[in-house]
């Protein structure tokens, strides 16, 4: 059984017991239970339910922790002008363990 649910800006496919990495959820603390009720699709083998826009289901998950990704370097340069700029960015992510899919 799997479900596709919406997080802000993204859609995530989840199975029960799976560990996922989603965009940073600032309000969620480590060890806290999180419920996603904006479920777009639920499949349990041979039956597939697609919502218009949502299915009446929930994805229950536990926050494992917050991590940062590898650094992405951005380098800007203009030729023949003494201009160059180096900028780095590390994105925050929240790690979730999917407990169950209800509905």
ABEGO torsion letter per residue (X at the ends): XBBBBBBBGBBBBBBBGBBBBBBBBAABBBGBBBBBABBABBBBGABBBBBOABBBBBBBBBBAEBBBBBBBBBBBBBBGBBBBBBBBBBBBBBBBBBABBBX
